[in-house]
Amino acid sequence: MEIKKLLTTLCFILAITGFAQAQTSVEETAKEWERAKAYTKEYLDAMPESGYALKPTPEMRSFAEQMLHLTDANYGFAAAATGAKSPVGQGASEKSADKSKANVTRQVLAGYDFVIGNVRKMTPAQLNEQIKLFNQFEMTKGAALEKLFEHQTHHRGQTTVYLRLAGVTPPQEKLF
């Protein structure tokens, strides 16, 4: 009988520990997105208005288009991962006619708020639920959010060159 009690207690402790780790994962995910939002805002603030139309080469996106592309992905991936309905249509941000600094900044920050707000609504168990991202890639919701984080980091990183071409020193890296 003692072994049964010990095993029951051990299982209970493991279950609680697993729940606590998953809960922390939701909170940590939201915290990382808050950091990414603040870092991206520093990029948006650093670029002068005239630099928003800057393209390193004619076939590349402008600075504004890079940031709006990042935003479209934030909406699309986050909607797929969290089950929330995106308030903007697919590719709508990048197709926006108004690529002014004020409008791009507003749209980009709203996209981050959409991700953060919907991540915060998730339960720990939802991070482990399987989805078929864009009807093509099978993964957990948590993995989809990780792919999205990688995507926004990639495109923000590309804009470091745009800032340098505009004569601006990029913001200091924000790892923590």
PyMOL CGO cylinders between C-alpha atoms (Angstrom):
from pymol import cmd
from pymol.cgo import CYLINDER

trace = [
    CYLINDER, 0.00, 0.00, 0.00, 2.90, 2.39, 0.74, 0.3, 1, 1, 1, 1, 1, 1,
    CYLINDER, 2.90, 2.39, 0.74, 4.30, 1.97, -2.77, 0.3, 1, 1, 1, 1, 1, 1,
    CYLINDER, 4.30, 1.97, -2.77, 0.90, 2.84, -4.24, 0.3, 1, 1, 1, 1, 1, 1,
    CYLINDER, 0.90, 2.84, -4.24, 0.79, 6.05, -2.16, 0.3, 1, 1, 1, 1, 1, 1,
    CYLINDER, 0.79, 6.05, -2.16, 4.34, 6.90, -3.15, 0.3, 1, 1, 1, 1, 1, 1,
    CYLINDER, 4.34, 6.90, -3.15, 3.60, 6.37, -6.85, 0.3, 1, 1, 1, 1, 1, 1,
    CYLINDER, 3.60, 6.37, -6.85, 0.40, 8.41, -6.62, 0.3, 1, 1, 1, 1, 1, 1,
    CYLINDER, 0.40, 8.41, -6.62, 2.27, 11.26, -4.93, 0.3, 1, 1, 1, 1, 1, 1,
    CYLINDER, 2.27, 11.26, -4.93, 5.07, 11.09, -7.48, 0.3, 1, 1, 1, 1, 1, 1,
    CYLINDER, 5.07, 11.09, -7.48, 2.60, 11.19, -10.38, 0.3, 1, 1, 1, 1, 1, 1,
    CYLINDER, 2.60, 11.19, -10.38, 0.85, 14.17, -8.80, 0.3, 1, 1, 1, 1, 1, 1,
    CYLINDER, 0.85, 14.17, -8.80, 4.14, 16.04, -8.39, 0.3, 1, 1, 1, 1, 1, 1,
    CYLINDER, 4.14, 16.04, -8.39, 5.15, 15.32, -11.99, 0.3, 1, 1, 1, 1, 1, 1,
    CYLINDER, 5.15, 15.32, -11.99, 1.76, 16.49, -13.26, 0.3, 1, 1, 1, 1, 1, 1,
    CYLINDER, 1.76, 16.49, -13.26, 1.96, 19.74, -11.29, 0.3, 1, 1, 1, 1, 1, 1,
    CYLINDER, 1.96, 19.74, -11.29, 5.53, 20.32, -12.43, 0.3, 1, 1, 1, 1, 1, 1,
    CYLINDER, 5.53, 20.32, -12.43, 4.56, 19.73, -16.06, 0.3, 1, 1, 1, 1, 1, 1,
    CYLINDER, 4.56, 19.73, -16.06, 1.64, 22.15, -15.78, 0.3, 1, 1, 1, 1, 1, 1,
    CYLINDER, 1.64, 22.15, -15.78, 3.85, 24.80, -14.18, 0.3, 1, 1, 1, 1, 1, 1,
    CYLINDER, 3.85, 24.80, -14.18, 6.42, 24.44, -16.96, 0.3, 1, 1, 1, 1, 1, 1,
    CYLINDER, 6.42, 24.44, -16.96, 3.74, 24.71, -19.64, 0.3, 1, 1, 1, 1, 1, 1,
    CYLINDER, 3.74, 24.71, -19.64, 2.20, 27.73, -17.93, 0.3, 1, 1, 1, 1, 1, 1,
    CYLINDER, 2.20, 27.73, -17.93, 5.60, 29.38, -17.80, 0.3, 1, 1, 1, 1, 1, 1,
    CYLINDER, 5.60, 29.38, -17.80, 5.98, 28.63, -21.49, 0.3, 1, 1, 1, 1, 1, 1,
    CYLINDER, 5.98, 28.63, -21.49, 2.83, 30.64, -22.33, 0.3, 1, 1, 1, 1, 1, 1,
    CYLINDER, 2.83, 30.64, -22.33, 4.01, 33.50, -20.14, 0.3, 1, 1, 1, 1, 1, 1,
    CYLINDER, 4.01, 33.50, -20.14, 7.54, 33.35, -21.51, 0.3, 1, 1, 1, 1, 1, 1,
    CYLINDER, 7.54, 33.35, -21.51, 6.24, 33.27, -25.07, 0.3, 1, 1, 1, 1, 1, 1,
    CYLINDER, 6.24, 33.27, -25.07, 4.21, 36.43, -24.47, 0.3, 1, 1, 1, 1, 1, 1,
    CYLINDER, 4.21, 36.43, -24.47, 7.19, 38.07, -22.75, 0.3, 1, 1, 1, 1, 1, 1,
    CYLINDER, 7.19, 38.07, -22.75, 9.45, 37.29, -25.72, 0.3, 1, 1, 1, 1, 1, 1,
    CYLINDER, 9.45, 37.29, -25.72, 6.88, 38.83, -28.08, 0.3, 1, 1, 1, 1, 1, 1,
    CYLINDER, 6.88, 38.83, -28.08, 6.77, 41.96, -25.90, 0.3, 1, 1, 1, 1, 1, 1,
    CYLINDER, 6.77, 41.96, -25.90, 10.56, 42.19, -26.22, 0.3, 1, 1, 1, 1, 1, 1,
    CYLINDER, 10.56, 42.19, -26.22, 10.38, 41.69, -29.99, 0.3, 1, 1, 1, 1, 1, 1,
    CYLINDER, 10.38, 41.69, -29.99, 7.75, 44.41, -30.28, 0.3, 1, 1, 1, 1, 1, 1,
    CYLINDER, 7.75, 44.41, -30.28, 9.89, 46.89, -28.31, 0.3, 1, 1, 1, 1, 1, 1,
    CYLINDER, 9.89, 46.89, -28.31, 12.96, 46.02, -30.41, 0.3, 1, 1, 1, 1, 1, 1,
    CYLINDER, 12.96, 46.02, -30.41, 11.07, 46.40, -33.68, 0.3, 1, 1, 1, 1, 1, 1,
    CYLINDER, 11.07, 46.40, -33.68, 9.69, 49.76, -32.50, 0.3, 1, 1, 1, 1, 1, 1,
    CYLINDER, 9.69, 49.76, -32.50, 13.27, 50.93, -31.98, 0.3, 1, 1, 1, 1, 1, 1,
    CYLINDER, 13.27, 50.93, -31.98, 13.94, 50.07, -35.65, 0.3, 1, 1, 1, 1, 1, 1,
    CYLINDER, 13.94, 50.07, -35.65, 10.80, 51.90, -36.75, 0.3, 1, 1, 1, 1, 1, 1,
    CYLINDER, 10.80, 51.90, -36.75, 11.73, 54.94, -34.66, 0.3, 1, 1, 1, 1, 1, 1,
    CYLINDER, 11.73, 54.94, -34.66, 15.35, 54.96, -35.85, 0.3, 1, 1, 1, 1, 1, 1,
    CYLINDER, 15.35, 54.96, -35.85, 14.51, 55.12, -39.56, 0.3, 1, 1, 1, 1, 1, 1,
    CYLINDER, 14.51, 55.12, -39.56, 13.83, 58.67, -40.73, 0.3, 1, 1, 1, 1, 1, 1,
    CYLINDER, 13.83, 58.67, -40.73, 10.60, 59.26, -42.66, 0.3, 1, 1, 1, 1, 1, 1,
    CYLINDER, 10.60, 59.26, -42.66, 12.56, 59.50, -45.92, 0.3, 1, 1, 1, 1, 1, 1,
    CYLINDER, 12.56, 59.50, -45.92, 14.05, 56.04, -45.32, 0.3, 1, 1, 1, 1, 1, 1,
    CYLINDER, 14.05, 56.04, -45.32, 10.69, 54.26, -45.32, 0.3, 1, 1, 1, 1, 1, 1,
    CYLINDER, 10.69, 54.26, -45.32, 10.74, 54.20, -49.14, 0.3, 1, 1, 1, 1, 1, 1,
    CYLINDER, 10.74, 54.20, -49.14, 14.39, 53.07, -49.28, 0.3, 1, 1, 1, 1, 1, 1,
    CYLINDER, 14.39, 53.07, -49.28, 15.14, 49.93, -51.32, 0.3, 1, 1, 1, 1, 1, 1,
    CYLINDER, 15.14, 49.93, -51.32, 18.72, 48.62, -51.32, 0.3, 1, 1, 1, 1, 1, 1,
    CYLINDER, 18.72, 48.62, -51.32, 18.12, 47.36, -54.88, 0.3, 1, 1, 1, 1, 1, 1,
    CYLINDER, 18.12, 47.36, -54.88, 15.10, 47.89, -57.15, 0.3, 1, 1, 1, 1, 1, 1,
    CYLINDER, 15.10, 47.89, -57.15, 13.83, 44.31, -56.81, 0.3, 1, 1, 1, 1, 1, 1,
    CYLINDER, 13.83, 44.31, -56.81, 13.88, 44.36, -53.01, 0.3, 1, 1, 1, 1, 1, 1,
    CYLINDER, 13.88, 44.36, -53.01, 11.13, 45.50, -50.68, 0.3, 1, 1, 1, 1, 1, 1,
    CYLINDER, 11.13, 45.50, -50.68, 11.34, 48.98, -49.24, 0.3, 1, 1, 1, 1, 1, 1,
    CYLINDER, 11.34, 48.98, -49.24, 11.93, 49.40, -45.51, 0.3, 1, 1, 1, 1, 1, 1,
    CYLINDER, 11.93, 49.40, -45.51, 8.20, 50.03, -45.06, 0.3, 1, 1, 1, 1, 1, 1,
    CYLINDER, 8.20, 50.03, -45.06, 7.31, 46.95, -47.13, 0.3, 1, 1, 1, 1, 1, 1,
    CYLINDER, 7.31, 46.95, -47.13, 9.68, 44.76, -45.09, 0.3, 1, 1, 1, 1, 1, 1,
    CYLINDER, 9.68, 44.76, -45.09, 8.01, 45.87, -41.87, 0.3, 1, 1, 1, 1, 1, 1,
    CYLINDER, 8.01, 45.87, -41.87, 4.52, 45.47, -43.32, 0.3, 1, 1, 1, 1, 1, 1,
    CYLINDER, 4.52, 45.47, -43.32, 5.42, 42.02, -44.67, 0.3, 1, 1, 1, 1, 1, 1,
    CYLINDER, 5.42, 42.02, -44.67, 6.54, 41.08, -41.16, 0.3, 1, 1, 1, 1, 1, 1,
    CYLINDER, 6.54, 41.08, -41.16, 3.16, 42.37, -39.92, 0.3, 1, 1, 1, 1, 1, 1,
    CYLINDER, 3.16, 42.37, -39.92, 1.13, 40.35, -42.43, 0.3, 1, 1, 1, 1, 1, 1,
    CYLINDER, 1.13, 40.35, -42.43, 2.93, 37.21, -41.28, 0.3, 1, 1, 1, 1, 1, 1,
    CYLINDER, 2.93, 37.21, -41.28, 2.33, 38.11, -37.63, 0.3, 1, 1, 1, 1, 1, 1,
    CYLINDER, 2.33, 38.11, -37.63, -1.41, 38.23, -38.32, 0.3, 1, 1, 1, 1, 1, 1,
    CYLINDER, -1.41, 38.23, -38.32, -1.50, 35.10, -40.49, 0.3, 1, 1, 1, 1, 1, 1,
    CYLINDER, -1.50, 35.10, -40.49, 0.64, 32.81, -38.36, 0.3, 1, 1, 1, 1, 1, 1,
    CYLINDER, 0.64, 32.81, -38.36, -0.85, 34.01, -35.07, 0.3, 1, 1, 1, 1, 1, 1,
    CYLINDER, -0.85, 34.01, -35.07, -4.40, 33.53, -36.36, 0.3, 1, 1, 1, 1, 1, 1,
    CYLINDER, -4.40, 33.53, -36.36, -3.53, 29.99, -37.42, 0.3, 1, 1, 1, 1, 1, 1,
    CYLINDER, -3.53, 29.99, -37.42, -1.73, 29.17, -34.17, 0.3, 1, 1, 1, 1, 1, 1,
    CYLINDER, -1.73, 29.17, -34.17, -4.20, 30.71, -31.74, 0.3, 1, 1, 1, 1, 1, 1,
    CYLINDER, -4.20, 30.71, -31.74, -7.47, 30.25, -33.58, 0.3, 1, 1, 1, 1, 1, 1,
    CYLINDER, -7.47, 30.25, -33.58, -8.20, 33.99, -33.46, 0.3, 1, 1, 1, 1, 1, 1,
    CYLINDER, -8.20, 33.99, -33.46, -9.66, 35.69, -36.52, 0.3, 1, 1, 1, 1, 1, 1,
    CYLINDER, -9.66, 35.69, -36.52, -7.20, 38.07, -38.14, 0.3, 1, 1, 1, 1, 1, 1,
    CYLINDER, -7.20, 38.07, -38.14, -8.56, 41.62, -38.39, 0.3, 1, 1, 1, 1, 1, 1,
    CYLINDER, -8.56, 41.62, -38.39, -6.68, 42.18, -41.65, 0.3, 1, 1, 1, 1, 1, 1,
    CYLINDER, -6.68, 42.18, -41.65, -6.82, 40.27, -44.92, 0.3, 1, 1, 1, 1, 1, 1,
    CYLINDER, -6.82, 40.27, -44.92, -3.95, 38.20, -46.22, 0.3, 1, 1, 1, 1, 1, 1,
    CYLINDER, -3.95, 38.20, -46.22, -1.19, 40.53, -47.42, 0.3, 1, 1, 1, 1, 1, 1,
    CYLINDER, -1.19, 40.53, -47.42, -3.28, 43.63, -46.71, 0.3, 1, 1, 1, 1, 1, 1,
    CYLINDER, -3.28, 43.63, -46.71, -0.66, 45.43, -44.65, 0.3, 1, 1, 1, 1, 1, 1,
    CYLINDER, -0.66, 45.43, -44.65, 2.06, 45.25, -47.28, 0.3, 1, 1, 1, 1, 1, 1,
    CYLINDER, 2.06, 45.25, -47.28, -0.40, 46.34, -49.98, 0.3, 1, 1, 1, 1, 1, 1,
    CYLINDER, -0.40, 46.34, -49.98, -1.31, 49.46, -47.97, 0.3, 1, 1, 1, 1, 1, 1,
    CYLINDER, -1.31, 49.46, -47.97, -1.02, 52.64, -50.04, 0.3, 1, 1, 1, 1, 1, 1,
    CYLINDER, -1.02, 52.64, -50.04, 0.04, 54.67, -46.99, 0.3, 1, 1, 1, 1, 1, 1,
    CYLINDER, 0.04, 54.67, -46.99, 3.63, 53.71, -46.26, 0.3, 1, 1, 1, 1, 1, 1,
    CYLINDER, 3.63, 53.71, -46.26, 4.37, 56.73, -44.09, 0.3, 1, 1, 1, 1, 1, 1,
    CYLINDER, 4.37, 56.73, -44.09, 6.38, 56.28, -40.92, 0.3, 1, 1, 1, 1, 1, 1,
    CYLINDER, 6.38, 56.28, -40.92, 3.34, 56.99, -38.73, 0.3, 1, 1, 1, 1, 1, 1,
    CYLINDER, 3.34, 56.99, -38.73, 1.06, 54.52, -40.53, 0.3, 1, 1, 1, 1, 1, 1,
    CYLINDER, 1.06, 54.52, -40.53, 3.64, 51.76, -40.83, 0.3, 1, 1, 1, 1, 1, 1,
    CYLINDER, 3.64, 51.76, -40.83, 4.51, 52.10, -37.15, 0.3, 1, 1, 1, 1, 1, 1,
    CYLINDER, 4.51, 52.10, -37.15, 0.83, 51.96, -36.19, 0.3, 1, 1, 1, 1, 1, 1,
    CYLINDER, 0.83, 51.96, -36.19, 0.20, 48.86, -38.33, 0.3, 1, 1, 1, 1, 1, 1,
    CYLINDER, 0.20, 48.86, -38.33, 3.33, 47.02, -37.18, 0.3, 1, 1, 1, 1, 1, 1,
    CYLINDER, 3.33, 47.02, -37.18, 2.66, 47.61, -33.49, 0.3, 1, 1, 1, 1, 1, 1,
    CYLINDER, 2.66, 47.61, -33.49, -0.98, 46.57, -33.93, 0.3, 1, 1, 1, 1, 1, 1,
    CYLINDER, -0.98, 46.57, -33.93, 0.25, 43.32, -35.50, 0.3, 1, 1, 1, 1, 1, 1,
    CYLINDER, 0.25, 43.32, -35.50, 2.46, 42.64, -32.49, 0.3, 1, 1, 1, 1, 1, 1,
    CYLINDER, 2.46, 42.64, -32.49, -0.45, 43.43, -30.17, 0.3, 1, 1, 1, 1, 1, 1,
    CYLINDER, -0.45, 43.43, -30.17, -2.56, 40.87, -32.05, 0.3, 1, 1, 1, 1, 1, 1,
    CYLINDER, -2.56, 40.87, -32.05, 0.09, 38.19, -31.48, 0.3, 1, 1, 1, 1, 1, 1,
    CYLINDER, 0.09, 38.19, -31.48, 0.70, 39.09, -27.84, 0.3, 1, 1, 1, 1, 1, 1,
    CYLINDER, 0.70, 39.09, -27.84, -2.96, 39.41, -26.94, 0.3, 1, 1, 1, 1, 1, 1,
    CYLINDER, -2.96, 39.41, -26.94, -3.87, 36.07, -28.46, 0.3, 1, 1, 1, 1, 1, 1,
    CYLINDER, -3.87, 36.07, -28.46, -0.86, 34.22, -27.03, 0.3, 1, 1, 1, 1, 1, 1,
    CYLINDER, -0.86, 34.22, -27.03, -1.90, 35.46, -23.58, 0.3, 1, 1, 1, 1, 1, 1,
    CYLINDER, -1.90, 35.46, -23.58, -5.36, 33.91, -24.12, 0.3, 1, 1, 1, 1, 1, 1,
    CYLINDER, -5.36, 33.91, -24.12, -3.88, 30.47, -24.80, 0.3, 1, 1, 1, 1, 1, 1,
    CYLINDER, -3.88, 30.47, -24.80, -3.80, 27.71, -22.25, 0.3, 1, 1, 1, 1, 1, 1,
    CYLINDER, -3.80, 27.71, -22.25, -0.66, 25.67, -21.73, 0.3, 1, 1, 1, 1, 1, 1,
    CYLINDER, -0.66, 25.67, -21.73, -2.33, 22.63, -23.30, 0.3, 1, 1, 1, 1, 1, 1,
    CYLINDER, -2.33, 22.63, -23.30, -3.10, 24.60, -26.46, 0.3, 1, 1, 1, 1, 1, 1,
    CYLINDER, -3.10, 24.60, -26.46, 0.61, 25.11, -27.17, 0.3, 1, 1, 1, 1, 1, 1,
    CYLINDER, 0.61, 25.11, -27.17, 0.87, 21.35, -27.65, 0.3, 1, 1, 1, 1, 1, 1,
    CYLINDER, 0.87, 21.35, -27.65, -2.19, 20.98, -29.89, 0.3, 1, 1, 1, 1, 1, 1,
    CYLINDER, -2.19, 20.98, -29.89, -1.45, 19.89, -33.44, 0.3, 1, 1, 1, 1, 1, 1,
    CYLINDER, -1.45, 19.89, -33.44, -2.41, 22.10, -36.38, 0.3, 1, 1, 1, 1, 1, 1,
    CYLINDER, -2.41, 22.10, -36.38, -1.82, 22.04, -40.09, 0.3, 1, 1, 1, 1, 1, 1,
    CYLINDER, -1.82, 22.04, -40.09, -0.28, 25.46, -40.66, 0.3, 1, 1, 1, 1, 1, 1,
    CYLINDER, -0.28, 25.46, -40.66, -1.57, 26.99, -43.88, 0.3, 1, 1, 1, 1, 1, 1,
    CYLINDER, -1.57, 26.99, -43.88, -3.06, 23.57, -44.74, 0.3, 1, 1, 1, 1, 1, 1,
    CYLINDER, -3.06, 23.57, -44.74, 0.45, 22.34, -45.45, 0.3, 1, 1, 1, 1, 1, 1,
    CYLINDER, 0.45, 22.34, -45.45, 2.73, 21.94, -42.44, 0.3, 1, 1, 1, 1, 1, 1,
    CYLINDER, 2.73, 21.94, -42.44, 1.84, 19.77, -39.45, 0.3, 1, 1, 1, 1, 1, 1,
    CYLINDER, 1.84, 19.77, -39.45, 3.17, 21.04, -36.13, 0.3, 1, 1, 1, 1, 1, 1,
    CYLINDER, 3.17, 21.04, -36.13, 2.10, 22.12, -32.68, 0.3, 1, 1, 1, 1, 1, 1,
    CYLINDER, 2.10, 22.12, -32.68, 0.66, 25.58, -32.10, 0.3, 1, 1, 1, 1, 1, 1,
    CYLINDER, 0.66, 25.58, -32.10, 3.75, 26.34, -30.04, 0.3, 1, 1, 1, 1, 1, 1,
    CYLINDER, 3.75, 26.34, -30.04, 6.00, 25.38, -32.95, 0.3, 1, 1, 1, 1, 1, 1,
    CYLINDER, 6.00, 25.38, -32.95, 3.98, 27.62, -35.28, 0.3, 1, 1, 1, 1, 1, 1,
    CYLINDER, 3.98, 27.62, -35.28, 4.55, 30.54, -32.90, 0.3, 1, 1, 1, 1, 1, 1,
    CYLINDER, 4.55, 30.54, -32.90, 8.27, 29.72, -32.86, 0.3, 1, 1, 1, 1, 1, 1,
    CYLINDER, 8.27, 29.72, -32.86, 8.34, 29.75, -36.69, 0.3, 1, 1, 1, 1, 1, 1,
    CYLINDER, 8.34, 29.75, -36.69, 6.59, 33.11, -36.62, 0.3, 1, 1, 1, 1, 1, 1,
    CYLINDER, 6.59, 33.11, -36.62, 9.10, 34.48, -34.13, 0.3, 1, 1, 1, 1, 1, 1,
    CYLINDER, 9.10, 34.48, -34.13, 11.92, 33.35, -36.42, 0.3, 1, 1, 1, 1, 1, 1,
    CYLINDER, 11.92, 33.35, -36.42, 10.21, 35.02, -39.40, 0.3, 1, 1, 1, 1, 1, 1,
    CYLINDER, 10.21, 35.02, -39.40, 9.81, 38.41, -37.73, 0.3, 1, 1, 1, 1, 1, 1,
    CYLINDER, 9.81, 38.41, -37.73, 13.38, 38.26, -36.44, 0.3, 1, 1, 1, 1, 1, 1,
    CYLINDER, 13.38, 38.26, -36.44, 14.64, 37.48, -39.96, 0.3, 1, 1, 1, 1, 1, 1,
    CYLINDER, 14.64, 37.48, -39.96, 12.87, 40.43, -41.58, 0.3, 1, 1, 1, 1, 1, 1,
    CYLINDER, 12.87, 40.43, -41.58, 13.69, 42.89, -38.81, 0.3, 1, 1, 1, 1, 1, 1,
    CYLINDER, 13.69, 42.89, -38.81, 17.32, 41.77, -39.12, 0.3, 1, 1, 1, 1, 1, 1,
    CYLINDER, 17.32, 41.77, -39.12, 17.27, 42.45, -42.84, 0.3, 1, 1, 1, 1, 1, 1,
    CYLINDER, 17.27, 42.45, -42.84, 16.30, 46.03, -42.17, 0.3, 1, 1, 1, 1, 1, 1,
    CYLINDER, 16.30, 46.03, -42.17, 19.60, 46.61, -40.34, 0.3, 1, 1, 1, 1, 1, 1,
    CYLINDER, 19.60, 46.61, -40.34, 21.14, 47.11, -43.78, 0.3, 1, 1, 1, 1, 1, 1,
    CYLINDER, 21.14, 47.11, -43.78, 18.41, 49.61, -44.69, 0.3, 1, 1, 1, 1, 1, 1,
    CYLINDER, 18.41, 49.61, -44.69, 19.18, 51.66, -41.57, 0.3, 1, 1, 1, 1, 1, 1,
    CYLINDER, 19.18, 51.66, -41.57, 22.90, 51.65, -42.40, 0.3, 1, 1, 1, 1, 1, 1,
    CYLINDER, 22.90, 51.65, -42.40, 22.17, 52.74, -45.99, 0.3, 1, 1, 1, 1, 1, 1,
    CYLINDER, 22.17, 52.74, -45.99, 20.09, 55.61, -44.57, 0.3, 1, 1, 1, 1, 1, 1,
    CYLINDER, 20.09, 55.61, -44.57, 23.06, 56.66, -42.43, 0.3, 1, 1, 1, 1, 1, 1,
    CYLINDER, 23.06, 56.66, -42.43, 21.44, 55.46, -39.20, 0.3, 1, 1, 1, 1, 1, 1,
    CYLINDER, 21.44, 55.46, -39.20, 23.07, 53.37, -36.49, 0.3, 1, 1, 1, 1, 1, 1,
    CYLINDER, 23.07, 53.37, -36.49, 20.80, 50.37, -35.81, 0.3, 1, 1, 1, 1, 1, 1,
    CYLINDER, 20.80, 50.37, -35.81, 19.40, 49.91, -32.29, 0.3, 1, 1, 1, 1, 1, 1,
    CYLINDER, 19.40, 49.91, -32.29, 21.46, 47.95, -29.81, 0.3, 1, 1, 1, 1, 1, 1,
    CYLINDER, 21.46, 47.95, -29.81, 20.59, 44.25, -29.81, 0.3, 1, 1, 1, 1, 1, 1,
    CYLINDER, 20.59, 44.25, -29.81, 17.86, 43.36, -27.31, 0.3, 1, 1, 1, 1, 1, 1,
    CYLINDER, 17.86, 43.36, -27.31, 18.44, 39.79, -26.22, 0.3, 1, 1, 1, 1, 1, 1,
    CYLINDER, 18.44, 39.79, -26.22, 16.92, 40.24, -22.78, 0.3, 1, 1, 1, 1, 1, 1,
]
cmd.load_cgo(trace, "trace")
